[in-house]
């Protein structure tokens, strides 16, 4: 092998060995989390080891010392002559070059390679310090811990992060907003910060500062689920009443109430009547909307609430319904006109106006007349389940065969959809006596005469 080739081969091998040693030392520093400036030690040693390779004479001496029996100082002589070769020494130089070419091979260059023992000693020292660091749980540089390291919250929620060992001057950053979070120091070791007012998405929170390492907290902000619509179906005796988005419902005790709930951005829904869970069933589901049906028996009053769940999160919807379970009371009914007892009109027809109310709805209002111990129904009107109704009757009493001095009792009766009856206070319709009729006729005649006299005058 030519002398110049053996010199260059040695340089290449020595650079490779130095690079391997330096990489080992740098790797140990990174694994055990020592300060970054520790890397200047192996890098400086690497430069110190490589500098002699720029001197051909020093490289030749290294090869000579590794194989003195083979080279016998011929290589160093060759290097010195090649720098300043006089003309008369050219034959000798060529002969020396031929001998070296015959004697040199790659094994001589490999034999001359020796690891940098100083680098290895530094590696051992750093490894020992690293193991001691793990045993004693000490860190060469500040390390900030953040709890929790993962959290899921709704967009209107606030998350409190506990941060430990944050040095003075350290900052807490949230990405991708690149915004500093305000921190409140609770003690020397502990601070807290609040994360809020975030749009749906993924965020990272970490501590930042000089010579500072930190945990990274991952926060997933999700859109809060909402109740889009609510329909309650309340059974009545004669029909089913549909209520859209109610806030208050009065139901009879013991009836079954059916409901249909449409929610957006919720994975599941729990329907609660106070603290009891109501049986529900998913009717329809697509990407972000689902329709849930439910039913419950109205045994007691309470609040109907909706717990919306998404992932590990749950939230109570602000929409709730007050369920008031009441007994079905009899209706109320009364005369509006006439309010007091009256005389039978001349035409025998009594105009009457009545009012009726019921908590669950009226079925009908009936006018009854009782005369000479016999009670009969005179007229009625259907109310079609209305809770309040006003009715008008023209009660024709001519068919009763009333005589002067007779009296009939008129009563209004109301029936609700539950079959309960109520009756008003009776009104007495009196047929005037003959004397009263004569007096009334005389008064009418006198009144007419006075009117004629007034006109004549």
C-alpha positions as CSV (number, residue, x, y, z in Angstrom):
1,X,0.0,0.0,0.0
2,X,1.4,3.4,-0.9
3,X,2.6,5.5,2.1
4,X,0.2,8.4,1.3
5,X,-2.8,6.0,1.3
6,X,-1.8,4.4,4.6
7,X,-1.6,7.9,6.1
8,X,-5.0,8.9,4.9
9,X,-6.5,5.6,5.9
10,X,-5.2,6.1,9.5
11,X,-6.8,9.6,9.5
12,X,-10.2,8.2,8.4
13,X,-10.2,5.5,11.0
14,X,-9.1,7.8,13.8
15,X,-12.0,10.2,12.9
16,X,-14.5,7.4,12.9
17,X,-13.3,6.2,16.3
18,X,-13.4,9.7,17.7
19,X,-17.0,10.2,16.4
20,X,-18.2,7.0,18.0
21,X,-16.7,7.9,21.3
22,X,-18.2,11.4,21.2
23,X,-21.6,10.0,20.2
24,X,-21.6,7.7,23.2
25,X,-20.8,10.5,25.6
26,X,-23.4,12.8,24.1
27,X,-26.0,10.0,24.3
28,X,-25.3,9.5,28.0
29,X,-25.8,13.2,28.6
30,X,-29.1,13.2,26.8
31,X,-30.4,10.0,28.5
32,X,-29.7,11.2,32.0
33,X,-30.9,14.8,31.3
34,X,-27.7,16.6,32.2
35,X,-27.3,20.3,31.3
36,X,-26.6,21.0,27.7
37,X,-23.3,22.6,28.4
38,X,-22.0,19.1,29.5
39,X,-21.7,18.4,25.7
40,X,-18.9,20.8,25.4
41,X,-16.6,18.3,27.2
42,X,-16.8,15.4,24.7
43,X,-16.9,17.8,21.7
44,X,-13.8,19.6,23.0
45,X,-12.0,16.3,23.4
46,X,-13.1,15.3,19.9
47,X,-11.5,18.4,18.4
48,X,-8.4,17.9,20.6
49,X,-8.1,14.3,19.2
50,X,-8.6,15.3,15.6
51,X,-6.1,18.3,15.5
52,X,-2.9,16.1,15.4
53,X,-4.3,14.4,12.3
54,X,-3.6,17.6,10.3
55,X,0.1,17.0,10.8
56,X,1.5,14.4,8.5
57,X,4.6,14.0,10.5
58,X,2.6,13.3,13.7
59,X,0.5,10.7,11.9
60,X,3.7,9.0,10.6
61,X,5.2,8.9,14.2
62,X,1.9,7.3,15.4
63,X,2.2,4.6,12.7
64,X,6.0,4.1,13.5
65,X,5.3,3.6,17.2
66,X,2.6,1.0,16.5
67,X,4.8,-1.1,14.2
68,X,8.5,-0.3,14.8
69,X,9.8,-3.7,13.6
70,X,8.1,-3.3,10.3
71,X,8.7,0.3,9.5
72,X,12.1,0.9,11.1
73,X,11.7,4.7,10.9
74,X,11.4,4.5,7.1
75,X,7.9,6.1,7.1
76,X,9.1,9.2,9.1
77,X,12.1,9.5,6.8
78,X,9.8,9.3,3.7
79,X,7.6,12.1,5.1
80,X,10.5,14.4,5.9
81,X,12.1,13.8,2.5
82,X,8.8,14.4,0.7
83,X,8.6,17.9,2.1
84,X,12.1,19.0,0.9
85,X,13.6,16.5,-1.6
86,X,17.0,17.5,-3.1
87,X,17.7,16.3,-6.6
88,X,20.5,14.0,-5.7
89,X,18.3,12.1,-3.2
90,X,15.6,11.2,-5.8
91,X,16.9,7.7,-6.4
92,X,17.0,7.0,-2.7
93,X,13.5,8.4,-2.2
94,X,12.0,6.2,-4.9
95,X,13.7,3.2,-3.5
96,X,12.4,4.1,0.0
97,X,8.9,4.6,-1.4
98,X,9.1,1.2,-3.1
99,X,10.1,-0.6,0.1
100,X,7.4,1.1,2.1
101,X,4.8,0.2,-0.5
102,X,5.8,-3.4,-0.1
103,X,5.8,-3.3,3.7
104,X,2.6,-1.2,4.3
105,X,-0.9,-2.7,4.5
106,X,-4.2,-1.8,6.2
107,X,-3.4,-3.9,9.3
108,X,-0.7,-1.5,10.3
109,X,-3.2,1.5,10.1
110,X,-5.7,-0.5,12.2
111,X,-3.1,-1.5,14.7
112,X,-2.2,2.2,15.2
113,X,-5.8,3.1,16.1
114,X,-6.3,3.5,19.9
115,X,-9.5,4.8,21.6
116,X,-9.3,8.0,23.4
117,X,-9.0,6.8,27.0
118,X,-9.8,10.3,28.4
119,X,-13.2,10.2,26.6
120,X,-14.0,6.8,28.0
121,X,-13.2,7.9,31.5
122,X,-15.6,10.9,31.0
123,X,-18.2,8.5,29.8
124,X,-17.8,6.3,32.9
125,X,-18.0,9.4,35.1
126,X,-21.2,10.7,33.5
127,X,-22.8,7.2,33.6
128,X,-22.0,7.0,37.4
129,X,-23.5,10.4,37.9
130,X,-26.5,9.5,35.9
131,X,-27.2,6.4,38.0
132,X,-26.8,8.4,41.2
133,X,-29.2,10.9,39.8
134,X,-31.8,8.2,39.3
135,X,-31.3,6.7,42.8
136,X,-31.4,9.9,44.6
137,X,-34.2,11.3,42.3
138,X,-32.4,14.5,41.8
139,X,-32.3,16.4,38.6
140,X,-29.4,18.5,37.4
141,X,-31.9,20.9,35.8
142,X,-35.4,22.1,37.0
143,X,-38.2,19.8,35.9
144,X,-41.7,21.1,36.1
145,X,-44.6,18.7,36.7
146,X,-48.1,19.5,35.5
147,X,-51.3,17.7,36.7
148,X,-53.4,16.5,35.2
149,X,-51.4,15.5,32.1
150,X,-54.6,14.8,30.1
151,X,-58.0,16.3,30.5
152,X,-61.3,16.6,28.5
153,X,-63.5,19.6,29.1
154,X,-66.5,21.3,27.4
155,X,-66.0,24.7,25.7
156,X,-67.7,26.6,28.5
157,X,-65.8,24.8,31.3
158,X,-62.8,25.9,33.4
159,X,-59.9,23.5,34.0
160,X,-57.5,24.1,37.0
161,X,-54.0,22.9,36.4
162,X,-51.6,22.2,39.3
163,X,-48.0,23.0,38.5
164,X,-45.1,22.0,40.7
165,X,-41.5,23.3,40.9
166,X,-42.0,26.2,38.5
167,X,-39.1,28.6,39.1
168,X,-39.5,32.3,39.3
169,X,-39.5,33.7,35.9
170,X,-40.9,30.5,34.4
171,X,-44.0,30.8,32.1
172,X,-46.8,28.5,31.3
173,X,-47.6,28.4,27.6
174,X,-50.7,27.0,25.8
175,X,-50.4,25.9,22.2
176,X,-51.4,26.4,19.4
177,X,-52.6,29.7,20.8
178,X,-49.0,30.6,21.9
179,X,-50.5,32.4,24.9
180,X,-49.1,32.8,28.4
181,X,-51.5,31.6,31.1
182,X,-51.9,33.5,34.3
183,X,-50.5,31.6,37.3
184,X,-51.3,32.0,41.0
185,X,-48.5,30.9,43.3
186,X,-49.9,28.9,46.3
187,X,-46.5,28.0,47.8
188,X,-42.9,27.9,46.9
189,X,-43.3,24.5,45.1
190,X,-46.8,24.8,43.8
191,X,-48.7,27.2,41.5
192,X,-52.0,26.9,39.7
193,X,-53.4,28.3,36.5
194,X,-56.9,28.2,35.0
195,X,-57.7,27.2,31.4
196,X,-61.0,28.6,30.1
197,X,-62.7,30.3,27.1
198,X,-61.3,27.8,24.6
199,X,-62.9,26.8,21.3
200,X,-63.3,23.1,20.6
201,X,-60.0,21.5,19.6
202,X,-56.8,20.0,21.0
203,X,-54.3,22.1,23.1
204,X,-51.0,21.6,24.8
205,X,-49.8,23.3,28.0
206,X,-46.2,23.3,29.2
207,X,-43.8,25.4,31.2
208,X,-41.1,27.5,29.5
209,X,-38.0,29.1,30.8
210,X,-34.1,29.0,30.7
211,X,-32.6,25.6,31.5
212,X,-36.1,24.2,32.1
213,X,-37.8,21.0,31.3
214,X,-41.5,20.4,31.7
215,X,-44.3,17.9,31.4
216,X,-46.8,18.6,28.6
217,X,-50.5,18.5,29.5
218,X,-52.9,17.6,26.7
219,X,-56.3,19.2,26.8
220,X,-59.2,18.2,24.5
221,X,-62.0,20.8,24.4
222,X,-65.3,19.5,23.1
223,X,-68.4,21.3,22.0
224,X,-71.0,21.2,24.8
225,X,-74.1,19.1,23.9
226,X,-77.5,20.8,23.9
227,X,-81.1,19.8,24.0
228,X,-82.6,21.0,20.7
229,X,-86.2,20.1,21.4
230,X,-88.5,18.4,23.9
231,X,-92.0,17.0,23.5
232,X,-94.1,15.6,26.3
233,X,-97.2,13.6,25.7
234,X,-99.6,13.8,28.6
235,X,-102.6,11.4,28.5
236,X,-106.0,12.8,29.2
237,X,-109.1,10.8,29.6
238,X,-110.4,11.6,26.2
239,X,-107.2,12.3,24.3
240,X,-103.4,12.8,24.4
241,X,-102.1,16.3,24.9
242,X,-98.8,17.2,23.2
243,X,-96.7,19.9,24.9
244,X,-93.7,21.4,23.0
245,X,-90.7,22.6,25.0
246,X,-92.7,22.9,28.3
247,X,-91.3,24.2,31.5
248,X,-94.3,23.2,33.7
249,X,-96.7,20.3,33.4
250,X,-99.6,19.3,35.7
251,X,-100.5,15.6,35.4
252,X,-102.9,13.4,37.2
253,X,-101.4,11.0,39.6
254,X,-100.6,7.5,38.3
255,X,-100.7,8.3,34.6
256,X,-97.8,7.5,32.2
257,X,-96.1,10.5,30.6
258,X,-94.3,9.9,27.3
259,X,-91.5,12.1,26.0
260,X,-89.3,12.6,23.0
261,X,-86.0,14.4,23.3
262,X,-83.7,15.7,20.4
263,X,-80.1,16.4,21.5
264,X,-77.1,17.6,19.5
265,X,-73.4,16.7,20.0
266,X,-74.1,14.1,22.8
267,X,-73.0,10.5,22.8
268,X,-75.6,9.4,25.3
269,X,-78.5,10.9,27.3
270,X,-79.7,10.1,30.8
271,X,-83.2,11.3,31.7
272,X,-83.7,12.0,35.5
273,X,-86.8,12.6,37.5
274,X,-85.3,14.1,40.6
275,X,-82.6,11.5,41.5
276,X,-84.3,8.6,39.8
277,X,-83.3,7.4,36.3
278,X,-86.1,7.3,33.7
279,X,-86.2,4.5,31.2
280,X,-85.1,5.8,27.8
281,X,-84.6,4.4,24.3
282,X,-82.6,5.8,21.3
283,X,-84.9,6.1,18.3
284,X,-82.6,7.7,15.8
285,X,-78.9,8.6,15.7
286,X,-76.7,10.2,13.1
287,X,-73.3,12.0,13.2
288,X,-74.1,14.6,15.8
289,X,-77.8,14.3,16.5
290,X,-79.9,11.7,18.2
291,X,-83.6,11.3,19.2
292,X,-84.4,9.7,22.5
293,X,-87.8,8.6,23.7
294,X,-88.7,8.0,27.3
295,X,-91.6,7.4,29.6
296,X,-92.3,7.6,33.3
297,X,-95.2,7.1,35.7
298,X,-96.4,10.2,37.5
299,X,-96.4,9.1,41.1
300,X,-94.9,12.2,42.7
301,X,-94.0,15.7,41.8
302,X,-90.4,16.5,40.8
303,X,-88.0,18.0,38.3
304,X,-87.4,16.3,34.9
305,X,-83.7,16.9,34.0
306,X,-81.4,15.7,31.2
307,X,-77.8,14.6,31.7
308,X,-75.8,14.8,28.5
309,X,-72.7,12.7,28.1
310,X,-69.8,12.9,25.7
311,X,-66.7,10.8,26.2
312,X,-65.9,10.9,29.9
313,X,-67.7,14.2,30.4
314,X,-71.2,14.8,31.5
315,X,-73.3,17.9,31.9
316,X,-76.8,18.7,33.1
317,X,-78.8,20.6,30.5
318,X,-80.2,24.0,31.7
319,X,-83.5,22.9,30.3
320,X,-85.7,21.2,32.8
321,X,-89.4,20.6,33.4
322,X,-91.3,21.0,36.6
323,X,-93.7,18.0,37.0
324,X,-96.6,18.7,39.3
325,X,-98.6,15.6,40.2
326,X,-102.1,16.5,41.4
327,X,-105.3,14.8,42.2
328,X,-108.2,15.3,39.8
329,X,-110.4,17.7,41.6
330,X,-114.1,18.3,40.7
331,X,-114.7,21.4,38.5
332,X,-116.0,24.7,39.6
333,X,-119.3,26.1,38.2
334,X,-121.3,29.2,38.9
335,X,-123.9,31.6,37.4
336,X,-122.6,34.8,35.9
337,X,-126.1,36.0,35.1
338,X,-128.5,36.0,36.8
339,X,-126.7,36.2,40.1
340,X,-129.8,36.3,42.3
341,X,-133.4,35.0,42.3
342,X,-135.6,36.4,39.6
343,X,-139.2,36.6,38.5
344,X,-140.3,34.6,35.5
345,X,-140.1,36.8,32.4
346,X,-143.3,37.5,30.5
347,X,-142.2,35.3,27.6
348,X,-141.2,32.5,30.0
349,X,-137.6,32.3,28.8
350,X,-134.8,32.8,31.3
351,X,-131.5,33.9,29.7
352,X,-128.5,32.5,31.7
353,X,-124.7,32.7,31.5
354,X,-122.5,30.2,33.3
355,X,-118.8,29.8,34.0
356,X,-117.0,26.6,34.7
357,X,-113.3,25.7,35.4
358,X,-111.4,22.5,35.8
359,X,-107.7,21.5,36.4
360,X,-107.6,18.9,33.6
361,X,-110.5,19.9,31.3
362,X,-114.2,20.1,31.1
363,X,-116.5,17.6,29.4
364,X,-119.8,19.5,29.4
365,X,-122.0,22.0,31.2
366,X,-125.7,21.2,31.9
367,X,-128.6,23.3,33.0
368,X,-131.1,21.6,35.4
369,X,-134.5,22.8,36.4
370,X,-136.3,21.4,39.4
371,X,-140.1,22.0,39.7
372,X,-142.6,20.4,42.0
373,X,-140.0,17.8,43.1
374,X,-139.1,16.8,39.6
375,X,-135.6,17.6,38.3
376,X,-135.0,17.6,34.6
377,X,-132.2,18.6,32.2
378,X,-133.1,21.6,30.1
379,X,-130.0,22.2,28.0
380,X,-126.3,21.4,27.8
381,X,-123.1,22.4,25.9
382,X,-119.9,20.3,25.3
383,X,-116.6,21.9,26.3
384,X,-114.2,19.6,24.4
385,X,-111.6,19.4,27.2
386,X,-111.2,23.1,27.7
387,X,-110.0,24.0,31.2
388,X,-112.2,27.2,31.3
389,X,-115.5,27.7,29.5
390,X,-118.3,30.2,29.5
391,X,-121.7,29.1,28.2
392,X,-125.0,30.8,27.4
393,X,-128.5,29.2,27.8
394,X,-132.0,30.4,27.0
395,X,-134.0,28.3,29.4
396,X,-137.6,28.0,28.2
397,X,-139.8,27.3,31.2
398,X,-143.1,27.6,29.4
399,X,-143.4,23.8,29.2
400,X,-143.4,23.5,33.0
401,X,-147.0,24.6,33.4
402,X,-146.1,27.1,36.1
403,X,-149.0,28.9,37.8
404,X,-149.0,32.2,39.7
405,X,-147.1,31.7,43.0
406,X,-145.1,28.8,41.7
407,X,-141.3,28.7,41.8
408,X,-138.7,26.6,39.9
409,X,-135.0,26.1,40.8
410,X,-132.4,26.4,38.1
411,X,-128.9,24.8,38.7
412,X,-125.8,24.6,36.5
413,X,-123.8,21.3,36.6
414,X,-120.3,20.8,35.2
415,X,-118.6,17.5,34.4
416,X,-114.9,17.2,33.9
417,X,-113.1,14.7,31.6
418,X,-112.5,12.6,34.7
419,X,-116.2,12.1,35.2
420,X,-116.4,14.4,38.3
421,X,-119.6,16.5,38.7
422,X,-120.0,19.9,40.5
423,X,-123.2,22.0,40.8
424,X,-123.7,25.7,41.2
425,X,-125.7,27.6,43.8
426,X,-129.3,27.4,42.6
427,X,-131.3,30.3,41.2
428,X,-135.0,30.5,42.0
429,X,-137.3,31.6,39.2
430,X,-140.6,32.7,40.7
431,X,-144.0,33.0,39.0
432,X,-145.6,36.2,40.5
433,X,-149.0,35.8,42.3
434,X,-152.2,37.4,40.9
435,X,-152.0,40.2,43.4
436,X,-148.5,41.0,42.3
437,X,-149.5,40.8,38.7
438,X,-152.5,43.2,39.3
439,X,-150.2,45.6,41.2
440,X,-147.6,45.4,38.4
441,X,-150.4,46.1,35.8
442,X,-151.7,49.0,37.8
443,X,-148.2,50.5,38.1
444,X,-147.7,50.1,34.4
445,X,-151.0,51.9,33.6
446,X,-150.3,54.7,36.0
447,X,-146.9,55.1,34.5
448,X,-148.4,55.3,31.0
449,X,-151.0,57.9,32.1
450,X,-148.2,60.1,33.5
451,X,-146.3,59.8,30.3
452,X,-149.3,61.0,28.3
453,X,-149.9,63.9,30.6
454,X,-146.3,65.0,30.3
455,X,-146.5,64.9,26.6
456,X,-149.8,66.9,26.5
457,X,-148.4,69.5,28.8
